[in-house]
């Protein structure tokens, strides 16, 4: 245990070298010492937009639309993503502005992208997105939308290039798979992981499996 602890504490970064910078992202060469005491380098992508006094770059929003006599639906967005050269299916999301909490940013982004007004019911800790490539972080915010509210019956989007798609929560994975069969679209990893979880949550076997003795 002692040697394991010493090895862990020897890990540290001691230099950043800027390789390239744009308006939204930059590329750095990170120099660090590994657990064996060797000096190594890593190419790291970072956002240039992270605000002060926050560890999260942005938010992702799992928004559930709840309406009388309707199934609960997950509010999704479809948009063209130039890095992929394709449209993607994603949760509504966006960057946190200066002075915003994750909750405030989530409600603002949800309104801008989908037109819906919601209520925050949960928020995750700060989580990483692609740690082998970038230091980008996010907080996922769970939002309930009262679909019977007058403001949410005919929501008005502020972003014309985003298409809103409603998918029933209890058939979420199946509906995504249907979309993948019909369209050339890439599904965000967070979305499909959530879909797989929901499929397990709603799965009701007709009979319990017999455990082998």
Secondary structure, 3 states (H helix, E strand, C coil): CHHHHHHHHCCEEEEEEEEEECCCEEEEEEEEECCCCCEEEEEEEEECCCCCCCCCCEEEEEEEEECCCCCCEEEEEEEEECCCCEEEEEEEEEECCCCCCHHHHHHHHHHHHHCCCCEEEEECCCEECCCCCECCEEEEEEEEEECCCHHHHCCCCCCCCCEEEEEEHHHHHHHHHHHHHHCCEEECHHHHHHHHHHHHHHCCCCCCCCCCC
